[in-house]
Amino acid sequence: MRRISWIAAVVSLAFLQAGCKNKYEKVIDDQISLMEEMVDVLKDVKDEASAKAAVAKLEDLKKRGEEIEKRAKEVGEPPEDEQEALKEKYEERMDKVMKEMFAQMSRVMADENIRNVLAGKLPMGYGGSEVPDVPEMPDVPDLPDMPQPPGD
């Protein structure tokens, strides 16, 4: 009878552990989920008014991104033997969300009014970093007229 109880306990523990994520998986899953949520929010941004409506959600995502970044730093890099397994498990989902996020970010940032509303409100990836300011291009002096080759 004791042996059956012990086997049942081991089997139950194995099932419980199979459903649990390790600390690296939890951080990666949270990072990807955050980006998926950001994509969903950005899909609804069509104009300045909808951008203003999205600000509170984006600021919440930014805070969560900063928390995830902090946890990621605490957890550190996974051991090399786990890196390949993590890549295999999450690569497809990560690639998909990165493409979607890039498309949505490009779309909303192309509109100056939306860009002005969202400036500083966007988490980038999992880190919560703000969109960096792009310096203005310096004025380039006009080039002198170039002589044309003969016969044209």
MDAnalysis code that builds the backbone (N, CA, C; Angstrom):
import MDAnalysis as mda
import numpy as np

u = mda.Universe.empty(456, n_residues=152, atom_resindex=np.repeat(np.arange(152), 3), trajectory=True)
u.add_TopologyAttr("name", ["N", "CA", "C"] * 152)
u.add_TopologyAttr("resid", np.arange(1, 153))
u.add_TopologyAttr("resname", ["MET", "ARG", "ARG", "ILE", "SER", "TRP", "ILE", "ALA", "ALA", "VAL", "VAL", "SER", "LEU", "ALA", "PHE", "LEU", "GLN", "ALA", "GLY", "CYS", "LYS", "ASN", "LYS", "TYR", "GLU", "LYS", "VAL", "ILE", "ASP", "ASP", "GLN", "ILE", "SER", "LEU", "MET", "GLU", "GLU", "MET", "VAL", "ASP", "VAL", "LEU", "LYS", "ASP", "VAL", "LYS", "ASP", "GLU", "ALA", "SER", "ALA", "LYS", "ALA", "ALA", "VAL", "ALA", "LYS", "LEU", "GLU", "ASP", "LEU", "LYS", "LYS", "ARG", "GLY", "GLU", "GLU", "ILE", "GLU", "LYS", "ARG", "ALA", "LYS", "GLU", "VAL", "GLY", "GLU", "PRO", "PRO", "GLU", "ASP", "GLU", "GLN", "GLU", "ALA", "LEU", "LYS", "GLU", "LYS", "TYR", "GLU", "GLU", "ARG", "MET", "ASP", "LYS", "VAL", "MET", "LYS", "GLU", "MET", "PHE", "ALA", "GLN", "MET", "SER", "ARG", "VAL", "MET", "ALA", "ASP", "GLU", "ASN", "ILE", "ARG", "ASN", "VAL", "LEU", "ALA", "GLY", "LYS", "LEU", "PRO", "MET", "GLY", "TYR", "GLY", "GLY", "SER", "GLU", "VAL", "PRO", "ASP", "VAL", "PRO", "GLU", "MET", "PRO", "ASP", "VAL", "PRO", "ASP", "LEU", "PRO", "ASP", "MET", "PRO", "GLN", "PRO", "PRO", "GLY", "ASP"])
u.atoms.positions = np.array([
    [0.825, -1.196, 0.000],
    [0.000, 0.000, 0.000],
    [0.871, 1.261, 0.000],
    [1.932, 1.244, 0.806],
    [2.833, 2.389, 0.843],
    [3.470, 2.655, -0.516],
    [3.822, 1.582, -1.188],
    [4.460, 1.719, -2.490],
    [3.511, 2.398, -3.480],
    [2.244, 2.036, -3.453],
    [1.257, 2.645, -4.349],
    [1.122, 4.134, -4.027],
    [1.101, 4.504, -2.771],
    [1.004, 5.912, -2.379],
    [2.220, 6.696, -2.847],
    [3.384, 6.088, -2.702],
    [4.618, 6.753, -3.128],
    [4.612, 6.967, -4.638],
    [4.216, 5.945, -5.401],
    [4.153, 6.052, -6.863],
    [3.133, 7.118, -7.259],
    [1.997, 7.144, -6.615],
    [0.974, 8.143, -6.916],
    [1.497, 9.547, -6.644],
    [2.242, 9.694, -5.558],
    [2.808, 11.016, -5.237],
    [3.822, 11.444, -6.281],
    [4.679, 10.539, -6.716],
    [5.688, 10.858, -7.727],
    [5.017, 11.222, -9.049],
    [4.022, 10.439, -9.442],
    [3.304, 10.715, -10.697],
    [2.596, 12.062, -10.605],
    [1.960, 12.355, -9.490],
    [1.276, 13.645, -9.315],
    [2.264, 14.797, -9.399],
    [3.415, 14.637, -8.761],
    [4.436, 15.676, -8.800],
    [4.937, 15.886, -10.221],
    [5.106, 14.807, -10.954],
    [5.568, 14.913, -12.344],
    [4.554, 15.688, -13.187],
    [3.260, 15.405, -12.996],
    [2.243, 16.142, -13.738],
    [2.208, 17.608, -13.343],
    [2.362, 17.893, -12.071],
    [2.378, 19.276, -11.615],
    [3.563, 20.023, -12.206],
    [4.737, 19.409, -12.201],
    [5.918, 20.072, -12.733],
    [5.836, 20.248, -14.235],
    [5.196, 19.332, -14.926],
    [5.074, 19.451, -16.379],
    [4.263, 20.684, -16.746],
    [3.306, 21.036, -15.897],
    [2.473, 22.198, -16.175],
    [3.091, 23.509, -15.713],
    [4.119, 23.453, -14.902],
    [4.752, 24.656, -14.371],
    [5.895, 25.088, -15.280],
    [6.069, 26.374, -15.361],
    [7.169, 26.913, -16.152],
    [8.335, 27.215, -15.226],
    [9.551, 27.035, -15.755],
    [10.693, 27.408, -14.936],
    [10.837, 28.926, -14.969],
    [11.780, 29.449, -14.213],
    [11.902, 30.897, -14.080],
    [12.228, 31.574, -15.400],
    [12.964, 30.914, -16.274],
    [13.304, 31.501, -17.571],
    [12.079, 31.522, -18.481],
    [11.349, 30.413, -18.481],
    [10.136, 30.343, -19.301],
    [9.120, 31.387, -18.863],
    [8.999, 31.583, -17.578],
    [8.029, 32.556, -17.052],
    [8.367, 33.962, -17.547],
    [9.634, 34.334, -17.486],
    [10.040, 35.669, -17.937],
    [9.811, 35.814, -19.437],
    [10.231, 34.811, -20.213],
    [10.061, 34.884, -21.670],
    [8.581, 34.935, -22.028],
    [7.782, 34.102, -21.390],
    [6.347, 34.095, -21.666],
    [5.721, 35.445, -21.320],
    [6.128, 36.022, -20.196],
    [5.606, 37.338, -19.809],
    [6.031, 38.418, -20.803],
    [7.263, 38.331, -21.289],
    [7.751, 39.301, -22.273],
    [6.927, 39.229, -23.560],
    [6.726, 38.021, -24.042],
    [5.972, 37.845, -25.281],
    [4.515, 38.264, -25.085],
    [3.934, 37.895, -23.969],
    [2.538, 38.277, -23.691],
    [2.384, 39.792, -23.653],
    [3.360, 40.467, -23.061],
    [3.332, 41.924, -23.011],
    [3.344, 42.503, -24.426],
    [4.200, 41.969, -25.286],
    [4.263, 42.457, -26.661],
    [2.969, 42.159, -27.414],
    [2.376, 40.999, -27.157],
    [1.095, 40.671, -27.799],
    [0.011, 41.653, -27.374],
    [-0.009, 42.001, -26.097],
    [-0.981, 42.980, -25.618],
    [-0.738, 44.347, -26.249],
    [0.524, 44.709, -26.379],
    [0.854, 45.996, -26.999],
    [0.370, 46.036, -28.450],
    [0.560, 44.947, -29.171],
    [0.077, 44.869, -30.549],
    [-1.433, 45.073, -30.582],
    [-2.137, 44.408, -29.676],
    [-3.598, 44.543, -29.628],
    [-4.023, 45.987, -29.372],
    [-3.322, 46.652, -28.459],
    [-3.648, 48.049, -28.173],
    [-3.361, 48.920, -29.396],
    [-2.210, 48.719, -30.015],
    [-1.836, 49.549, -31.167],
    [-2.738, 49.318, -32.368],
    [-3.287, 48.128, -32.516],
    [-4.206, 47.857, -33.630],
    [-5.428, 48.767, -33.576],
    [-5.817, 49.155, -32.369],
    [-6.990, 50.017, -32.204],
    [-6.674, 51.496, -32.404],
    [-5.409, 51.846, -32.498],
    [-5.019, 53.251, -32.677],
    [-5.102, 53.584, -34.159],
    [-6.076, 54.446, -34.487],
    [-6.308, 54.820, -35.883],
    [-6.119, 56.312, -36.124],
    [-6.236, 57.087, -35.059],
    [-6.153, 58.542, -35.185],
    [-5.746, 59.125, -33.831],
    [-5.697, 60.440, -33.751],
    [-5.255, 61.103, -32.521],
    [-6.164, 60.762, -31.334],
    [-7.470, 60.709, -31.571],
    [-8.409, 60.413, -30.480],
    [-8.206, 58.998, -29.942],
    [-8.061, 58.030, -30.833],
    [-7.860, 56.655, -30.365],
    [-6.477, 56.491, -29.735],
    [-5.509, 57.291, -30.167],
    [-4.187, 57.275, -29.541],
    [-4.291, 57.762, -28.100],
    [-5.042, 58.839, -27.901],
    [-5.236, 59.360, -26.541],
    [-5.943, 58.333, -25.666],
    [-6.897, 57.601, -26.251],
    [-7.627, 56.577, -25.501],
    [-6.701, 55.411, -25.128],
    [-5.654, 55.169, -25.910],
    [-4.745, 54.047, -25.671],
    [-3.651, 54.375, -24.657],
    [-3.472, 55.631, -24.332],
    [-2.344, 56.042, -23.483],
    [-2.341, 55.323, -22.133],
    [-3.468, 55.243, -21.462],
    [-3.507, 54.601, -20.139],
    [-3.098, 53.127, -20.237],
    [-3.581, 52.432, -21.270],
    [-3.219, 51.025, -21.447],
    [-1.723, 50.894, -21.723],
    [-1.201, 51.775, -22.561],
    [0.224, 51.710, -22.896],
    [1.098, 52.039, -21.693],
    [0.666, 52.991, -20.872],
    [1.440, 53.308, -19.670],
    [1.443, 52.128, -18.704],
    [0.305, 51.408, -18.615],
    [0.247, 50.205, -17.786],
    [1.194, 49.143, -18.337],
    [1.189, 48.964, -19.646],
    [2.098, 47.995, -20.262],
    [3.551, 48.386, -20.032],
    [3.821, 49.681, -20.068],
    [5.185, 50.155, -19.841],
    [5.645, 49.803, -18.421],
    [4.777, 50.010, -17.434],
    [5.116, 49.658, -16.050],
    [5.347, 48.160, -15.911],
    [4.470, 47.379, -16.514],
    [4.634, 45.926, -16.462],
    [5.925, 45.506, -17.155],
    [6.264, 46.167, -18.252],
    [7.508, 45.874, -18.956],
    [8.712, 46.139, -18.085],
    [8.664, 47.216, -17.323],
    [9.774, 47.532, -16.420],
    [9.897, 46.474, -15.325],
    [8.757, 45.979, -14.832],
    [8.785, 44.912, -13.823],
    [9.354, 43.625, -14.407],
    [8.961, 43.319, -15.633],
    [9.473, 42.104, -16.290],
    [10.970, 42.241, -16.532],
    [11.403, 43.425, -16.945],
    [12.832, 43.661, -17.162],
    [13.612, 43.447, -15.870],
    [13.072, 43.928, -14.778],
    [13.730, 43.756, -13.476],
    [13.842, 42.271, -13.127],
    [12.752, 41.522, -13.339],
    [12.789, 40.085, -13.069],
    [13.785, 39.377, -13.981],
    [13.833, 39.804, -15.250],
    [14.762, 39.183, -16.204],
    [16.205, 39.388, -15.751],
    [16.516, 40.571, -15.242],
    [17.872, 40.833, -14.751],
    [18.178, 39.980, -13.523],
    [17.182, 39.819, -12.646],
    [17.371, 39.003, -11.442],
    [17.585, 37.530, -11.804],
    [16.845, 37.050, -12.782],
    [16.933, 35.655, -13.210],
    [18.240, 35.409, -13.952],
    [18.659, 36.380, -14.738],
    [19.894, 36.242, -15.496],
    [19.705, 35.407, -16.753],
    [20.816, 35.146, -17.397],
    [20.807, 34.351, -18.624],
    [20.609, 32.876, -18.277],
    [19.805, 32.174, -19.077],
    [19.671, 30.736, -18.825],
    [20.964, 30.009, -19.183],
    [21.203, 28.875, -18.556],
    [22.386, 28.089, -18.912],
    [22.319, 27.684, -20.391],
    [23.467, 27.480, -20.987],
    [23.519, 27.169, -22.418],
    [22.679, 25.960, -22.783],
    [22.639, 24.955, -21.915],
    [21.865, 23.753, -22.236],
    [20.361, 24.038, -22.299],
    [19.891, 25.087, -21.619],
    [18.473, 25.447, -21.671],
    [18.166, 26.433, -22.791],
    [19.152, 27.177, -23.250],
    [18.910, 28.211, -24.253],
    [18.312, 27.639, -25.531],
    [18.820, 26.519, -25.997],
    [18.309, 25.924, -27.235],
    [16.863, 25.468, -27.062],
    [16.550, 24.871, -25.915],
    [15.180, 24.424, -25.660],
    [14.226, 25.613, -25.588],
    [14.671, 26.687, -24.959],
    [13.834, 27.888, -24.875],
    [13.628, 28.501, -26.259],
    [14.684, 28.536, -27.038],
    [14.576, 29.077, -28.400],
    [13.579, 28.263, -29.204],
    [13.703, 26.961, -29.112],
    [12.808, 26.082, -29.863],
    [11.355, 26.281, -29.426],
    [11.154, 26.430, -28.139],
    [9.799, 26.554, -27.612],
    [9.153, 27.896, -27.964],
    [9.933, 28.979, -27.939],
    [9.349, 30.319, -28.059],
    [9.657, 31.051, -29.367],
    [10.531, 30.512, -30.189],
    [10.980, 31.251, -31.370],
    [9.837, 31.617, -32.320],
    [8.962, 30.683, -32.621],
    [7.873, 30.954, -33.563],
    [6.939, 32.045, -33.035],
    [6.569, 31.931, -31.782],
    [5.678, 32.926, -31.173],
    [6.349, 34.298, -31.107],
    [7.646, 34.312, -30.764],
    [8.389, 35.570, -30.679],
    [8.511, 36.213, -32.057],
    [8.852, 35.419, -33.067],
    [8.960, 35.967, -34.420],
    [7.644, 36.583, -34.871],
    [6.557, 35.886, -34.604],
    [5.234, 36.377, -35.012],
    [4.910, 37.714, -34.351],
    [5.099, 37.795, -33.041],
    [4.745, 39.025, -32.337],
    [5.691, 40.170, -32.707],
    [6.955, 39.849, -32.954],
    [7.896, 40.905, -33.344],
    [7.503, 41.507, -34.687],
    [7.107, 40.678, -35.639],
    [6.665, 41.170, -36.950],
    [5.413, 42.028, -36.808],
    [4.460, 41.543, -36.010],
    [3.223, 42.296, -35.803],
    [3.502, 43.623, -35.101],
    [4.368, 43.584, -34.096],
    [4.671, 44.804, -33.361],
    [5.383, 45.811, -34.254],
    [6.328, 45.343, -35.060],
    [7.030, 46.241, -35.968],
    [6.050, 46.884, -36.946],
    [5.128, 46.084, -37.474],
    [4.137, 46.617, -38.421],
    [3.254, 47.674, -37.753],
    [2.794, 47.390, -36.535],
    [1.921, 48.351, -35.842],
    [2.685, 49.603, -35.430],
    [3.908, 49.418, -34.933],
    [4.714, 50.584, -34.540],
    [5.004, 51.462, -35.759],
    [5.352, 50.839, -36.870],
    [5.631, 51.602, -38.090],
    [4.393, 52.371, -38.529],
    [3.256, 51.715, -38.455],
    [2.005, 52.356, -38.879],
    [1.671, 53.564, -38.008],
    [1.696, 53.389, -36.694],
    [1.300, 54.503, -35.833],
    [2.349, 55.612, -35.807],
    [3.623, 55.249, -35.921],
    [4.672, 56.271, -35.888],
    [4.760, 57.056, -37.197],
    [4.140, 56.539, -38.244],
    [4.135, 57.261, -39.518],
    [3.212, 58.478, -39.469],
    [2.284, 58.485, -38.529],
    [1.342, 59.595, -38.384],
    [1.872, 60.533, -37.296],
    [2.202, 61.740, -37.676],
    [2.820, 62.682, -36.738],
    [1.924, 62.980, -35.535],
    [0.617, 63.110, -35.746],
    [-0.294, 63.401, -34.637],
    [-0.327, 62.253, -33.630],
    [-0.384, 61.029, -34.143],
    [-0.376, 59.858, -33.255],
    [0.971, 59.767, -32.544],
    [2.031, 59.958, -33.299],
    [3.383, 59.884, -32.730],
    [3.545, 60.871, -31.580],
    [3.017, 62.076, -31.739],
    [3.125, 63.085, -30.680],
    [2.353, 62.677, -29.423],
    [1.205, 62.052, -29.609],
    [0.404, 61.611, -28.460],
    [1.107, 60.474, -27.722],
    [1.721, 59.551, -28.473],
    [2.302, 58.347, -27.872],
    [3.753, 58.500, -27.445],
    [4.357, 59.639, -27.742],
    [5.778, 59.835, -27.407],
    [6.023, 59.567, -25.923],
    [6.962, 58.681, -25.640],
    [7.327, 58.369, -24.263],
    [6.389, 57.418, -23.554],
    [5.352, 56.955, -24.237],
    [4.361, 56.080, -23.594],
    [4.526, 54.619, -23.961],
    [5.388, 54.331, -24.927],
    [5.479, 52.979, -25.459],
    [6.580, 52.157, -24.807],
    [6.211, 50.968, -24.329],
    [7.272, 50.057, -23.917],
    [7.876, 49.467, -25.175],
    [9.173, 49.306, -25.187],
    [9.824, 48.688, -26.343],
    [10.226, 47.277, -25.944],
    [9.656, 46.269, -26.638],
    [9.946, 44.893, -26.273],
    [9.490, 44.647, -24.854],
    [10.329, 44.025, -24.064],
    [9.944, 43.769, -22.691],
    [10.482, 44.811, -21.737],
    [11.373, 45.672, -22.226],
    [12.129, 46.492, -21.305],
    [11.481, 47.766, -20.841],
    [10.397, 48.173, -21.456],
    [9.784, 49.410, -21.045],
    [10.567, 50.636, -21.437],
    [11.555, 50.497, -22.283],
    [12.331, 51.649, -22.708],
    [11.515, 52.517, -23.643],
    [11.715, 53.782, -23.536],
    [10.978, 54.691, -24.395],
    [11.575, 54.705, -25.788],
    [10.746, 55.122, -26.718],
    [11.215, 55.290, -28.077],
    [12.260, 56.390, -28.050],
    [13.454, 56.125, -28.538],
    [14.489, 57.153, -28.468],
    [14.175, 58.310, -29.396],
    [14.589, 59.496, -28.986],
    [14.436, 60.659, -29.848],
    [15.414, 60.533, -30.998],
    [14.920, 60.817, -32.171],
    [15.779, 60.789, -33.348],
    [16.230, 62.212, -33.595],
    [17.535, 62.438, -33.640],
    [17.992, 63.817, -33.844],
    [17.621, 64.305, -35.238],
    [17.387, 65.582, -35.321],
    [17.071, 66.175, -36.621],
    [18.313, 66.160, -37.488],
    [18.090, 65.985, -38.754],
    [19.204, 66.004, -39.691],
    [19.699, 67.446, -39.827],
    [21.004, 67.638, -39.851],
    [21.513, 69.003, -40.024],
    [21.223, 69.478, -41.442],
    [21.138, 70.786, -41.574],
    [20.942, 71.345, -42.912],
    [22.172, 71.062, -43.747],
    [21.924, 70.589, -44.934],
    [23.014, 70.298, -45.856],
    [23.016, 71.406, -46.899],
    [24.155, 72.051, -47.097],
    [24.171, 73.134, -48.080],
    [23.922, 72.581, -49.481],
    [23.317, 73.424, -50.310],
    [23.085, 73.031, -51.693],
    [24.406, 72.817, -52.383],
    [24.429, 71.794, -53.201],
    [25.634, 71.527, -53.972],
    [25.644, 72.424, -55.208],
    [26.806, 72.850, -55.624],
    [26.865, 73.689, -56.838],
    [26.436, 72.866, -58.046],
    [25.940, 73.547, -59.047],
    [25.555, 72.861, -60.273],
    [26.779, 72.177, -60.848],
    [26.564, 70.966, -61.247],
    [27.648, 70.189, -61.832],
    [27.626, 70.376, -63.341],
    [28.790, 70.505, -63.942],
    [28.814, 70.662, -65.403],
    [28.301, 69.375, -66.058],
    [27.577, 69.550, -67.127],
    [27.029, 68.414, -67.857],
    [28.051, 67.941, -68.879],
    [28.112, 66.620, -69.092],
    [29.032, 66.122, -70.103],
    [28.595, 66.583, -71.510],
    [29.543, 66.787, -72.399],
    [29.190, 67.255, -73.742],
    [28.345, 66.218, -74.473],
    [27.432, 66.726, -75.285],
    [26.616, 65.861, -76.121],
    [25.284, 65.496, -75.492],
    [25.022, 65.881, -74.325],
    [23.718, 65.564, -73.712],
    [22.761, 66.703, -73.827],
])
